[in-house]
């Protein structure tokens, strides 16, 4: 049986922010429930795992899980908080004596190669626009609006009738961008704020009030919010739809229907 593990649940800056002494960042430095490494997840099948995104906290995330190597990775987009760990992964592949497998949409791969031109010495980069199958998961990807930050990609994964979607960086999605989210068993969605008052044209990720409207449209059986900034304090209670959970570092969810 496959398990989804939240290795990172933070936005691009993570929590605590170096410069900040707000209530959330202070709690993250003490009891630590609000500690958020940069957003990423992995799918653990009991013998190996498949990761999605590899940000600058990758080494720490692997250490926390006790993993000594990573062979396969999906990438949502080429922003630093999602690819900043690639050089360390490539170096670990070199020391472990195998080539890593990186899967990303075709237009994302050249951006990664320009940023880190030496990665191809240790990692194979494979375009996945037409879909692929890994560990029995049928995986599809499509472009989504990332607001002022351009674009990102979402992933839809299906196995044994269980469907889940990973979409950490998006905002103001239209019908074409959400059609593959409809009726999913699980939607993992990025929500950087509970309510972000900034002008929409300056923003790049849903807030939780907007996400509730999206859920009303696509109707997943369950949703988990991730990619959260220090605006979100897990010590507080927020008005959220009943089917919503806020992600916590290390949280595990079964990726299968109970009884199967």
Order of alpha helices (4+ residues) and beta strands (2+ residues): beta-alpha-beta-beta-alpha-beta-alpha-alpha-beta-alpha-beta-beta-beta-beta-beta-alpha-beta-alpha-beta-beta-beta
